[in-house]
Amino acid sequence: MRSLFLALLDRENPRGHPLLAALLYAWCPAAARWWLAGADPVLAYDPVWSALTDRAQGLTLFDVLKSHGLENLKDAVKTYIAEVEVFRRLHPALTAPETLPFFPGRLTPENQFNLTDPVRTKFGGDWKNLFRYVRTWVFTLEDWQRKLEVDAGSVIFEAVRLALPARAMRKNIYLPAWRWREKEKDREALGLLGDGEHVDQLLLSVVRSASPVGAAWLDTPEMYTLDGARGLLDIADVRLGKDAGQDLATRLGKLAETGPWPPLPALRRAPQCNDCGFRALCLNGSGRLTPQALAFETLAVSSTQITLEI
Ligand code: SF4
């Protein structure tokens, strides 16, 4: 969950804050353990988050390509966009058909040649990330806005830093998210990117009481979960009331302190481990659980281990 990992790296969020520890423990007990033991998550490049960040800053796609030294890819990117548009018209019943294996659009080997370094440094070393970045910018955001029924010409799309209240503490924690504002309609929508289309219920419950840092809500915001891979957007189905959410957070915060911290997602080979910032601590290069991940009854992890594994 990108937003949660970014919250861990936000130096205004104290390590060990019970609410953040509880949110992390709910997502994965082992992740809470690594963080409490002093490890910082190591985040891989995320083309979806990166494209949304750049677009929310008011940049244009081709300005970004130019700033990355990829201006000679402009025609190839235009061709890719045109191919996706055609493919979508051919398959109107499918969601994001360009993500399916039979989509023919690809960057030619000639375009890839000599562009290895910019892609390695700016797009996480993977050509597919360039396509994911462009697709998010051009199509995914438009898919979401169509479902929101906002006027793309007048709506403001921006990054928002949320202050999440913790019942037991005066100190809020901060979490990044996305929002759309339609000033003329006093309408506001808050979007949370999940693991696929799933956002943890505890997080949804706490975010419901959150306020934005800076510009206040125009009105009570609508809350949505976003799937960056397929362009899905759904009304957040919050199944924990505010008080129940805070009760649960208090209890999970205590568990995060005392453990145990089993690496449950790794044990069931859950996809969330693929994007986890603590993956190197739980799984070795062959995908086997590390001895320290299996010693999940103890919090103490030497800094040597953390440094070596990361
Ligand atoms: S790699 Fe998997 S088990 Fe380990 S902390 Fe991350 S999500 Fe949890």
py3Dmol code that shows the C-alpha trace and the ligand (Angstrom):
import py3Dmol

protein = """\
ATOM      1  CA  MET A   1       0.000   0.000   0.000  1.00  0.00           C
ATOM      2  CA  ARG A   2       1.953   2.940  -1.343  1.00  0.00           C
ATOM      3  CA  SER A   3       0.291   5.622   0.775  1.00  0.00           C
ATOM      4  CA  LEU A   4       1.014   3.744   3.993  1.00  0.00           C
ATOM      5  CA  PHE A   5       4.685   3.313   3.102  1.00  0.00           C
ATOM      6  CA  LEU A   6       4.966   6.977   2.192  1.00  0.00           C
ATOM      7  CA  ALA A   7       3.432   7.773   5.577  1.00  0.00           C
ATOM      8  CA  LEU A   8       6.178   5.701   7.232  1.00  0.00           C
ATOM      9  CA  LEU A   9       8.777   7.810   5.427  1.00  0.00           C
ATOM     10  CA  ASP A  10       7.101  11.090   6.425  1.00  0.00           C
ATOM     11  CA  ARG A  11       9.383  12.404   9.149  1.00  0.00           C
ATOM     12  CA  GLU A  12       6.466  14.205  10.791  1.00  0.00           C
ATOM     13  CA  ASN A  13       5.026  10.789  11.620  1.00  0.00           C
ATOM     14  CA  PRO A  14       6.927   9.578  14.684  1.00  0.00           C
ATOM     15  CA  ARG A  15       8.168   6.007  14.530  1.00  0.00           C
ATOM     16  CA  GLY A  16       6.036   3.927  16.829  1.00  0.00           C
ATOM     17  CA  HIS A  17       2.960   6.163  16.646  1.00  0.00           C
ATOM     18  CA  PRO A  18       0.216   3.756  17.802  1.00  0.00           C
ATOM     19  CA  LEU A  19      -2.214   4.618  15.002  1.00  0.00           C
ATOM     20  CA  LEU A  20       0.353   4.186  12.256  1.00  0.00           C
ATOM     21  CA  ALA A  21       1.599   0.999  13.916  1.00  0.00           C
ATOM     22  CA  ALA A  22      -2.000  -0.272  14.074  1.00  0.00           C
ATOM     23  CA  LEU A  23      -2.649   0.501  10.390  1.00  0.00           C
ATOM     24  CA  LEU A  24       0.556  -1.264   9.474  1.00  0.00           C
ATOM     25  CA  TYR A  25      -0.168  -4.233  11.722  1.00  0.00           C
ATOM     26  CA  ALA A  26      -3.606  -4.597  10.114  1.00  0.00           C
ATOM     27  CA  TRP A  27      -1.933  -4.626   6.701  1.00  0.00           C
ATOM     28  CA  CYS A  28       0.803  -7.039   7.779  1.00  0.00           C
ATOM     29  CA  PRO A  29       2.079  -7.791  11.295  1.00  0.00           C
ATOM     30  CA  ALA A  30       5.601  -8.405  10.016  1.00  0.00           C
ATOM     31  CA  ALA A  31       5.698  -4.973   8.365  1.00  0.00           C
ATOM     32  CA  ALA A  32       4.804  -3.380  11.715  1.00  0.00           C
ATOM     33  CA  ARG A  33       7.631  -5.307  13.337  1.00  0.00           C
ATOM     34  CA  TRP A  34      10.259  -4.172  10.827  1.00  0.00           C
ATOM     35  CA  TRP A  35       9.177  -0.561  11.165  1.00  0.00           C
ATOM     36  CA  LEU A  36       9.132  -0.646  14.964  1.00  0.00           C
ATOM     37  CA  ALA A  37      12.553  -2.297  14.936  1.00  0.00           C
ATOM     38  CA  GLY A  38      13.959   0.690  13.069  1.00  0.00           C
ATOM     39  CA  ALA A  39      13.819  -0.296   9.386  1.00  0.00           C
ATOM     40  CA  ASP A  40      12.633   2.131   6.743  1.00  0.00           C
ATOM     41  CA  PRO A  41      10.740   0.736   3.775  1.00  0.00           C
ATOM     42  CA  VAL A  42      12.561   0.634   0.456  1.00  0.00           C
ATOM     43  CA  LEU A  43      10.116   1.606  -2.249  1.00  0.00           C
ATOM     44  CA  ALA A  44      10.331   0.457  -5.830  1.00  0.00           C
ATOM     45  CA  TYR A  45       9.403   2.891  -8.595  1.00  0.00           C
ATOM     46  CA  ASP A  46       5.632   3.093  -8.938  1.00  0.00           C
ATOM     47  CA  PRO A  47       4.531   4.354 -12.376  1.00  0.00           C
ATOM     48  CA  VAL A  48       0.939   4.924 -11.258  1.00  0.00           C
ATOM     49  CA  TRP A  49       1.839   7.044  -8.242  1.00  0.00           C
ATOM     50  CA  SER A  50       4.510   8.859 -10.221  1.00  0.00           C
ATOM     51  CA  ALA A  51       2.164   9.731 -13.110  1.00  0.00           C
ATOM     52  CA  LEU A  52      -0.520  10.985 -10.724  1.00  0.00           C
ATOM     53  CA  THR A  53       2.030  13.080  -8.845  1.00  0.00           C
ATOM     54  CA  ASP A  54       3.349  14.692 -12.027  1.00  0.00           C
ATOM     55  CA  ARG A  55      -0.093  15.317 -13.425  1.00  0.00           C
ATOM     56  CA  ALA A  56      -1.372  16.805 -10.158  1.00  0.00           C
ATOM     57  CA  GLN A  57       1.513  19.280 -10.384  1.00  0.00           C
ATOM     58  CA  GLY A  58       0.121  20.604 -13.655  1.00  0.00           C
ATOM     59  CA  LEU A  59       2.914  19.240 -15.842  1.00  0.00           C
ATOM     60  CA  THR A  60       2.262  17.989 -19.359  1.00  0.00           C
ATOM     61  CA  LEU A  61       3.184  14.487 -20.401  1.00  0.00           C
ATOM     62  CA  PHE A  62       5.632  15.667 -23.021  1.00  0.00           C
ATOM     63  CA  ASP A  63       7.289  18.109 -20.625  1.00  0.00           C
ATOM     64  CA  VAL A  64       7.981  15.146 -18.368  1.00  0.00           C
ATOM     65  CA  LEU A  65       9.391  13.055 -21.213  1.00  0.00           C
ATOM     66  CA  LYS A  66      11.627  15.942 -22.178  1.00  0.00           C
ATOM     67  CA  SER A  67      12.838  16.483 -18.638  1.00  0.00           C
ATOM     68  CA  HIS A  68      13.769  12.775 -18.522  1.00  0.00           C
ATOM     69  CA  GLY A  69      15.713  13.010 -21.786  1.00  0.00           C
ATOM     70  CA  LEU A  70      13.123  10.932 -23.599  1.00  0.00           C
ATOM     71  CA  GLU A  71      11.858  13.545 -26.061  1.00  0.00           C
ATOM     72  CA  ASN A  72      12.780  11.274 -28.966  1.00  0.00           C
ATOM     73  CA  LEU A  73      10.118   8.898 -27.666  1.00  0.00           C
ATOM     74  CA  LYS A  74       7.402  11.476 -28.280  1.00  0.00           C
ATOM     75  CA  ASP A  75       6.221   9.887 -31.531  1.00  0.00           C
ATOM     76  CA  ALA A  76       6.354   6.386 -30.068  1.00  0.00           C
ATOM     77  CA  VAL A  77       4.278   7.510 -27.086  1.00  0.00           C
ATOM     78  CA  LYS A  78       1.773   9.201 -29.395  1.00  0.00           C
ATOM     79  CA  THR A  79       1.529   5.988 -31.396  1.00  0.00           C
ATOM     80  CA  TYR A  80       0.986   3.988 -28.201  1.00  0.00           C
ATOM     81  CA  ILE A  81      -1.804   6.354 -27.111  1.00  0.00           C
ATOM     82  CA  ALA A  82      -3.481   6.107 -30.536  1.00  0.00           C
ATOM     83  CA  GLU A  83      -3.216   2.306 -30.444  1.00  0.00           C
ATOM     84  CA  VAL A  84      -4.843   2.164 -27.014  1.00  0.00           C
ATOM     85  CA  GLU A  85      -7.665   4.417 -28.201  1.00  0.00           C
ATOM     86  CA  VAL A  86      -8.318   2.195 -31.219  1.00  0.00           C
ATOM     87  CA  PHE A  87      -8.108  -0.955 -29.105  1.00  0.00           C
ATOM     88  CA  ARG A  88     -10.557   0.437 -26.568  1.00  0.00           C
ATOM     89  CA  ARG A  89     -13.025   1.246 -29.341  1.00  0.00           C
ATOM     90  CA  LEU A  90     -12.702  -2.325 -30.606  1.00  0.00           C
ATOM     91  CA  HIS A  91     -13.363  -3.754 -27.120  1.00  0.00           C
ATOM     92  CA  PRO A  92     -15.878  -1.389 -25.498  1.00  0.00           C
ATOM     93  CA  ALA A  93     -17.144  -4.024 -23.051  1.00  0.00           C
ATOM     94  CA  LEU A  94     -13.707  -4.633 -21.516  1.00  0.00           C
ATOM     95  CA  THR A  95     -12.109  -2.587 -18.756  1.00  0.00           C
ATOM     96  CA  ALA A  96      -8.627  -1.365 -19.709  1.00  0.00           C
ATOM     97  CA  PRO A  97      -8.276  -3.909 -22.578  1.00  0.00           C
ATOM     98  CA  GLU A  98      -4.777  -2.550 -23.279  1.00  0.00           C
ATOM     99  CA  THR A  99      -3.595  -4.342 -20.128  1.00  0.00           C
ATOM    100  CA  LEU A 100      -4.512  -7.721 -21.601  1.00  0.00           C
ATOM    101  CA  PRO A 101      -1.832  -9.902 -23.217  1.00  0.00           C
ATOM    102  CA  PHE A 102      -3.370  -9.685 -26.677  1.00  0.00           C
ATOM    103  CA  PHE A 103      -2.994  -5.905 -26.908  1.00  0.00           C
ATOM    104  CA  PRO A 104      -0.561  -5.438 -29.823  1.00  0.00           C
ATOM    105  CA  GLY A 105       0.869  -1.972 -28.974  1.00  0.00           C
ATOM    106  CA  ARG A 106       4.546  -2.087 -28.046  1.00  0.00           C
ATOM    107  CA  LEU A 107       7.618   0.103 -28.184  1.00  0.00           C
ATOM    108  CA  THR A 108       9.801  -0.962 -31.091  1.00  0.00           C
ATOM    109  CA  PRO A 109      13.309  -2.269 -30.404  1.00  0.00           C
ATOM    110  CA  GLU A 110      14.660   0.735 -32.361  1.00  0.00           C
ATOM    111  CA  ASN A 111      13.074   3.088 -29.838  1.00  0.00           C
ATOM    112  CA  GLN A 112      14.436   1.132 -26.916  1.00  0.00           C
ATOM    113  CA  PHE A 113      17.960   1.238 -28.254  1.00  0.00           C
ATOM    114  CA  ASN A 114      20.125   3.913 -26.634  1.00  0.00           C
ATOM    115  CA  LEU A 115      17.443   4.848 -24.112  1.00  0.00           C
ATOM    116  CA  THR A 116      18.366   2.409 -21.426  1.00  0.00           C
ATOM    117  CA  ASP A 117      19.851   4.925 -19.017  1.00  0.00           C
ATOM    118  CA  PRO A 118      16.883   7.353 -18.810  1.00  0.00           C
ATOM    119  CA  VAL A 119      14.506   4.442 -18.364  1.00  0.00           C
ATOM    120  CA  ARG A 120      16.727   2.890 -15.721  1.00  0.00           C
ATOM    121  CA  THR A 121      16.966   6.087 -13.724  1.00  0.00           C
ATOM    122  CA  LYS A 122      13.489   7.536 -14.250  1.00  0.00           C
ATOM    123  CA  PHE A 123      11.207   4.564 -14.795  1.00  0.00           C
ATOM    124  CA  GLY A 124      12.566   1.962 -12.446  1.00  0.00           C
ATOM    125  CA  GLY A 125      14.656   0.216 -15.102  1.00  0.00           C
ATOM    126  CA  ASP A 126      11.667  -1.392 -16.814  1.00  0.00           C
ATOM    127  CA  TRP A 127      10.208  -0.400 -20.179  1.00  0.00           C
ATOM    128  CA  LYS A 128       6.796  -1.602 -19.076  1.00  0.00           C
ATOM    129  CA  ASN A 129       6.796   1.143 -16.448  1.00  0.00           C
ATOM    130  CA  LEU A 130       6.983   3.769 -19.180  1.00  0.00           C
ATOM    131  CA  PHE A 131       3.771   2.388 -20.694  1.00  0.00           C
ATOM    132  CA  ARG A 132       2.138   2.127 -17.275  1.00  0.00           C
ATOM    133  CA  TYR A 133       3.099   5.733 -16.597  1.00  0.00           C
ATOM    134  CA  VAL A 134       1.653   6.962 -19.905  1.00  0.00           C
ATOM    135  CA  ARG A 135      -1.454   4.836 -19.520  1.00  0.00           C
ATOM    136  CA  THR A 136      -2.118   6.175 -16.020  1.00  0.00           C
ATOM    137  CA  TRP A 137      -1.666   9.739 -17.211  1.00  0.00           C
ATOM    138  CA  VAL A 138      -3.789   9.502 -20.343  1.00  0.00           C
ATOM    139  CA  PHE A 139      -6.350   6.789 -19.638  1.00  0.00           C
ATOM    140  CA  THR A 140      -6.604   5.692 -16.007  1.00  0.00           C
ATOM    141  CA  LEU A 141      -7.209   9.157 -14.607  1.00  0.00           C
ATOM    142  CA  GLU A 142      -9.790   9.780 -17.357  1.00  0.00           C
ATOM    143  CA  ASP A 143     -11.466   6.435 -16.531  1.00  0.00           C
ATOM    144  CA  TRP A 144     -11.776   7.481 -12.898  1.00  0.00           C
ATOM    145  CA  GLN A 145     -13.098  10.931 -13.790  1.00  0.00           C
ATOM    146  CA  ARG A 146     -15.681   9.459 -16.129  1.00  0.00           C
ATOM    147  CA  LYS A 147     -16.944   7.254 -13.296  1.00  0.00           C
ATOM    148  CA  LEU A 148     -16.975  10.240 -10.960  1.00  0.00           C
ATOM    149  CA  GLU A 149     -18.971  12.152 -13.593  1.00  0.00           C
ATOM    150  CA  VAL A 150     -16.841  15.241 -13.192  1.00  0.00           C
ATOM    151  CA  ASP A 151     -16.120  17.726 -15.925  1.00  0.00           C
ATOM    152  CA  ALA A 152     -12.483  17.036 -16.808  1.00  0.00           C
ATOM    153  CA  GLY A 153     -12.143  20.630 -18.017  1.00  0.00           C
ATOM    154  CA  SER A 154     -13.054  22.279 -14.738  1.00  0.00           C
ATOM    155  CA  VAL A 155     -12.291  19.735 -12.022  1.00  0.00           C
ATOM    156  CA  ILE A 156      -9.098  20.189 -10.009  1.00  0.00           C
ATOM    157  CA  PHE A 157      -7.172  16.974  -9.435  1.00  0.00           C
ATOM    158  CA  GLU A 158      -4.520  17.216  -6.747  1.00  0.00           C
ATOM    159  CA  ALA A 159      -2.451  15.396  -4.174  1.00  0.00           C
ATOM    160  CA  VAL A 160      -3.750  15.824  -0.643  1.00  0.00           C
ATOM    161  CA  ARG A 161      -2.034  15.258   2.677  1.00  0.00           C
ATOM    162  CA  LEU A 162      -4.530  13.936   5.183  1.00  0.00           C
ATOM    163  CA  ALA A 163      -4.278  14.412   8.935  1.00  0.00           C
ATOM    164  CA  LEU A 164      -5.635  11.263  10.554  1.00  0.00           C
ATOM    165  CA  PRO A 165      -6.851  11.644  14.124  1.00  0.00           C
ATOM    166  CA  ALA A 166      -5.769   9.190  16.794  1.00  0.00           C
ATOM    167  CA  ARG A 167      -8.115   8.921  19.754  1.00  0.00           C
ATOM    168  CA  ALA A 168      -5.429   8.164  22.299  1.00  0.00           C
ATOM    169  CA  MET A 169      -2.980  10.839  21.197  1.00  0.00           C
ATOM    170  CA  ARG A 170      -2.988  14.533  20.414  1.00  0.00           C
ATOM    171  CA  LYS A 171      -0.632  13.977  17.513  1.00  0.00           C
ATOM    172  CA  ASN A 172      -2.278  13.227  14.179  1.00  0.00           C
ATOM    173  CA  ILE A 173      -0.541  11.148  11.588  1.00  0.00           C
ATOM    174  CA  TYR A 174      -0.228  12.186   7.949  1.00  0.00           C
ATOM    175  CA  LEU A 175      -1.127  10.125   4.917  1.00  0.00           C
ATOM    176  CA  PRO A 176      -0.975  11.050   1.213  1.00  0.00           C
ATOM    177  CA  ALA A 177      -4.066  10.590  -0.970  1.00  0.00           C
ATOM    178  CA  TRP A 178      -5.755  12.122  -4.034  1.00  0.00           C
ATOM    179  CA  ARG A 179      -8.665  14.458  -4.387  1.00  0.00           C
ATOM    180  CA  TRP A 180     -10.888  16.043  -6.994  1.00  0.00           C
ATOM    181  CA  ARG A 181     -12.540  19.397  -6.390  1.00  0.00           C
ATOM    182  CA  GLU A 182     -15.439  20.873  -8.312  1.00  0.00           C
ATOM    183  CA  LYS A 183     -15.701  24.300  -6.760  1.00  0.00           C
ATOM    184  CA  GLU A 184     -18.815  25.357  -8.646  1.00  0.00           C
ATOM    185  CA  LYS A 185     -20.720  22.394  -7.289  1.00  0.00           C
ATOM    186  CA  ASP A 186     -19.070  22.409  -3.842  1.00  0.00           C
ATOM    187  CA  ARG A 187     -18.303  18.813  -4.618  1.00  0.00           C
ATOM    188  CA  GLU A 188     -15.231  17.010  -3.428  1.00  0.00           C
ATOM    189  CA  ALA A 189     -14.050  13.441  -3.890  1.00  0.00           C
ATOM    190  CA  LEU A 190     -11.242  11.695  -2.063  1.00  0.00           C
ATOM    191  CA  GLY A 191      -9.442   8.773  -3.681  1.00  0.00           C
ATOM    192  CA  LEU A 192      -7.378   6.081  -1.956  1.00  0.00           C
ATOM    193  CA  LEU A 193      -5.193   3.795  -4.018  1.00  0.00           C
ATOM    194  CA  GLY A 194      -5.281   0.267  -2.727  1.00  0.00           C
ATOM    195  CA  ASP A 195      -3.676  -3.089  -3.277  1.00  0.00           C
ATOM    196  CA  GLY A 196      -5.529  -3.768  -6.508  1.00  0.00           C
ATOM    197  CA  GLU A 197      -8.986  -2.488  -5.693  1.00  0.00           C
ATOM    198  CA  HIS A 198      -8.798  -3.318  -1.983  1.00  0.00           C
ATOM    199  CA  VAL A 199      -8.173  -0.774   0.742  1.00  0.00           C
ATOM    200  CA  ASP A 200      -7.953  -1.990   4.311  1.00  0.00           C
ATOM    201  CA  GLN A 201     -11.143  -1.430   6.325  1.00  0.00           C
ATOM    202  CA  LEU A 202      -9.308   0.050   9.294  1.00  0.00           C
ATOM    203  CA  LEU A 203      -7.654   2.612   7.044  1.00  0.00           C
ATOM    204  CA  LEU A 204     -10.980   3.512   5.429  1.00  0.00           C
ATOM    205  CA  SER A 205     -12.588   3.954   8.826  1.00  0.00           C
ATOM    206  CA  VAL A 206      -9.836   6.271  10.075  1.00  0.00           C
ATOM    207  CA  VAL A 207      -9.616   8.230   6.820  1.00  0.00           C
ATOM    208  CA  ARG A 208     -13.318   8.958   7.049  1.00  0.00           C
ATOM    209  CA  SER A 209     -12.544  11.226  10.026  1.00  0.00           C
ATOM    210  CA  ALA A 210      -9.482  12.790   8.418  1.00  0.00           C
ATOM    211  CA  SER A 211      -9.063  16.418   7.465  1.00  0.00           C
ATOM    212  CA  PRO A 212      -6.836  17.786   4.733  1.00  0.00           C
ATOM    213  CA  VAL A 213      -3.702  19.713   5.587  1.00  0.00           C
ATOM    214  CA  GLY A 214      -4.065  23.149   4.002  1.00  0.00           C
ATOM    215  CA  ALA A 215      -7.307  23.854   2.123  1.00  0.00           C
ATOM    216  CA  ALA A 216     -10.273  22.555   4.141  1.00  0.00           C
ATOM    217  CA  TRP A 217     -12.956  20.307   2.630  1.00  0.00           C
ATOM    218  CA  LEU A 218     -15.515  22.254   0.609  1.00  0.00           C
ATOM    219  CA  ASP A 219     -18.114  19.824   1.900  1.00  0.00           C
ATOM    220  CA  THR A 220     -18.031  16.314   3.357  1.00  0.00           C
ATOM    221  CA  PRO A 221     -16.021  14.514   0.693  1.00  0.00           C
ATOM    222  CA  GLU A 222     -17.203  11.471  -1.163  1.00  0.00           C
ATOM    223  CA  MET A 223     -14.706   8.674  -0.601  1.00  0.00           C
ATOM    224  CA  TYR A 224     -13.565   6.240  -3.274  1.00  0.00           C
ATOM    225  CA  THR A 225     -11.137   3.366  -3.627  1.00  0.00           C
ATOM    226  CA  LEU A 226      -8.964   3.416  -6.729  1.00  0.00           C
ATOM    227  CA  ASP A 227      -7.406   0.559  -8.646  1.00  0.00           C
ATOM    228  CA  GLY A 228      -4.412   1.929 -10.501  1.00  0.00           C
ATOM    229  CA  ALA A 229      -3.851  -1.202 -12.581  1.00  0.00           C
ATOM    230  CA  ARG A 230      -7.264  -1.437 -14.201  1.00  0.00           C
ATOM    231  CA  GLY A 231      -8.661   2.058 -13.770  1.00  0.00           C
ATOM    232  CA  LEU A 232     -11.448   0.942 -11.441  1.00  0.00           C
ATOM    233  CA  LEU A 233     -13.074   3.334  -9.013  1.00  0.00           C
ATOM    234  CA  ASP A 234     -15.642   2.338  -6.404  1.00  0.00           C
ATOM    235  CA  ILE A 235     -17.423   4.097  -3.600  1.00  0.00           C
ATOM    236  CA  ALA A 236     -15.526   3.181  -0.447  1.00  0.00           C
ATOM    237  CA  ASP A 237     -17.469   0.428   1.267  1.00  0.00           C
ATOM    238  CA  VAL A 238     -16.659   1.318   4.888  1.00  0.00           C
ATOM    239  CA  ARG A 239     -17.762  -1.468   7.214  1.00  0.00           C
ATOM    240  CA  LEU A 240     -16.299  -0.170  10.457  1.00  0.00           C
ATOM    241  CA  GLY A 241     -17.965   2.714  12.270  1.00  0.00           C
ATOM    242  CA  LYS A 242     -15.820   5.582  13.533  1.00  0.00           C
ATOM    243  CA  ASP A 243     -15.780   4.386  17.164  1.00  0.00           C
ATOM    244  CA  ALA A 244     -15.308   0.745  16.224  1.00  0.00           C
ATOM    245  CA  GLY A 245     -12.413   1.791  13.991  1.00  0.00           C
ATOM    246  CA  GLN A 246     -10.721   3.739  16.783  1.00  0.00           C
ATOM    247  CA  ASP A 247     -11.290   0.856  19.256  1.00  0.00           C
ATOM    248  CA  LEU A 248      -9.759  -1.574  16.825  1.00  0.00           C
ATOM    249  CA  ALA A 249      -6.860   0.794  16.140  1.00  0.00           C
ATOM    250  CA  THR A 250      -6.144   1.050  19.870  1.00  0.00           C
ATOM    251  CA  ARG A 251      -6.101  -2.725  20.244  1.00  0.00           C
ATOM    252  CA  LEU A 252      -4.056  -3.364  17.129  1.00  0.00           C
ATOM    253  CA  GLY A 253      -1.634  -0.609  18.165  1.00  0.00           C
ATOM    254  CA  LYS A 254      -0.992  -2.559  21.386  1.00  0.00           C
ATOM    255  CA  LEU A 255      -0.522  -5.792  19.454  1.00  0.00           C
ATOM    256  CA  ALA A 256       1.916  -4.023  17.168  1.00  0.00           C
ATOM    257  CA  GLU A 257       3.971  -3.200  20.274  1.00  0.00           C
ATOM    258  CA  THR A 258       3.854  -6.626  21.862  1.00  0.00           C
ATOM    259  CA  GLY A 259       3.593  -8.945  18.869  1.00  0.00           C
ATOM    260  CA  PRO A 260       3.640 -11.585  17.642  1.00  0.00           C
ATOM    261  CA  TRP A 261       4.381 -10.333  14.135  1.00  0.00           C
ATOM    262  CA  PRO A 262       3.908 -13.303  11.792  1.00  0.00           C
ATOM    263  CA  PRO A 263       4.632 -12.698   8.101  1.00  0.00           C
ATOM    264  CA  LEU A 264       1.149 -13.869   7.139  1.00  0.00           C
ATOM    265  CA  PRO A 265       1.066 -12.441   3.583  1.00  0.00           C
ATOM    266  CA  ALA A 266       4.387 -14.120   2.757  1.00  0.00           C
ATOM    267  CA  LEU A 267       3.125 -17.419   4.165  1.00  0.00           C
ATOM    268  CA  ARG A 268       0.167 -17.345   1.799  1.00  0.00           C
ATOM    269  CA  ARG A 269       2.274 -15.906  -1.048  1.00  0.00           C
ATOM    270  CA  ALA A 270       0.021 -12.885  -1.260  1.00  0.00           C
ATOM    271  CA  PRO A 271       0.683 -10.372  -4.075  1.00  0.00           C
ATOM    272  CA  GLN A 272       1.041  -7.567  -1.506  1.00  0.00           C
ATOM    273  CA  CYS A 273       4.569  -8.835  -0.723  1.00  0.00           C
ATOM    274  CA  ASN A 274       5.644  -7.917  -4.266  1.00  0.00           C
ATOM    275  CA  ASP A 275       5.260  -4.201  -3.618  1.00  0.00           C
ATOM    276  CA  CYS A 276       6.155  -4.262   0.056  1.00  0.00           C
ATOM    277  CA  GLY A 277       8.962  -1.977   1.174  1.00  0.00           C
ATOM    278  CA  PHE A 278      10.141  -4.609   3.670  1.00  0.00           C
ATOM    279  CA  ARG A 279      10.216  -7.496   1.215  1.00  0.00           C
ATOM    280  CA  ALA A 280      13.988  -7.898   1.424  1.00  0.00           C
ATOM    281  CA  LEU A 281      13.688  -8.543   5.161  1.00  0.00           C
ATOM    282  CA  CYS A 282      11.092 -11.295   4.774  1.00  0.00           C
ATOM    283  CA  LEU A 283      12.061 -13.050   1.581  1.00  0.00           C
ATOM    284  CA  ASN A 284      15.457 -13.910   0.156  1.00  0.00           C
ATOM    285  CA  GLY A 285      16.340 -13.784  -3.542  1.00  0.00           C
ATOM    286  CA  SER A 286      14.734 -17.190  -4.126  1.00  0.00           C
ATOM    287  CA  GLY A 287      11.488 -16.093  -2.502  1.00  0.00           C
ATOM    288  CA  ARG A 288      12.080 -18.181   0.624  1.00  0.00           C
ATOM    289  CA  LEU A 289      11.188 -16.818   4.032  1.00  0.00           C
ATOM    290  CA  THR A 290      14.226 -15.516   5.881  1.00  0.00           C
ATOM    291  CA  PRO A 291      15.107 -16.859   9.348  1.00  0.00           C
ATOM    292  CA  GLN A 292      14.446 -13.461  10.918  1.00  0.00           C
ATOM    293  CA  ALA A 293      10.951 -13.320   9.362  1.00  0.00           C
ATOM    294  CA  LEU A 294      10.209 -16.687  10.945  1.00  0.00           C
ATOM    295  CA  ALA A 295      11.489 -15.532  14.333  1.00  0.00           C
ATOM    296  CA  PHE A 296       8.377 -13.455  14.599  1.00  0.00           C
ATOM    297  CA  GLU A 297       7.917 -13.608  18.358  1.00  0.00           C
ATOM    298  CA  THR A 298      10.750 -11.186  18.977  1.00  0.00           C
ATOM    299  CA  LEU A 299      10.904  -7.539  18.030  1.00  0.00           C
ATOM    300  CA  ALA A 300      14.663  -7.166  18.385  1.00  0.00           C
ATOM    301  CA  VAL A 301      16.273  -7.096  14.995  1.00  0.00           C
ATOM    302  CA  SER A 302      19.862  -5.977  14.823  1.00  0.00           C
ATOM    303  CA  SER A 303      20.621  -2.998  12.649  1.00  0.00           C
ATOM    304  CA  THR A 304      23.232  -5.196  10.942  1.00  0.00           C
ATOM    305  CA  GLN A 305      20.520  -7.553   9.776  1.00  0.00           C
ATOM    306  CA  ILE A 306      18.358  -4.724   8.557  1.00  0.00           C
ATOM    307  CA  THR A 307      21.184  -3.092   6.658  1.00  0.00           C
ATOM    308  CA  LEU A 308      22.363  -6.349   5.144  1.00  0.00           C
ATOM    309  CA  GLU A 309      18.976  -7.539   4.001  1.00  0.00           C
ATOM    310  CA  ILE A 310      17.878  -4.248   2.504  1.00  0.00           C
TER     311      ILE A 310
END
"""
ligand_1 = """\
8
SF4
S 7.114 -8.917 2.524
Fe 5.040 -9.669 2.884
S 5.138 -10.663 4.891
Fe 6.967 -9.358 4.720
S 6.407 -7.431 5.658
Fe 5.979 -7.257 3.499
S 3.818 -7.837 3.244
Fe 4.513 -8.549 5.241
"""
view = py3Dmol.view(width=600, height=400)
view.addModel(protein, "pdb")
view.setStyle({"model": 0}, {"cartoon": {"style": "trace"}})
view.addModel(ligand_1, "xyz")
view.setStyle({"model": 1}, {"stick": {}})
view.zoomTo()
view.show()
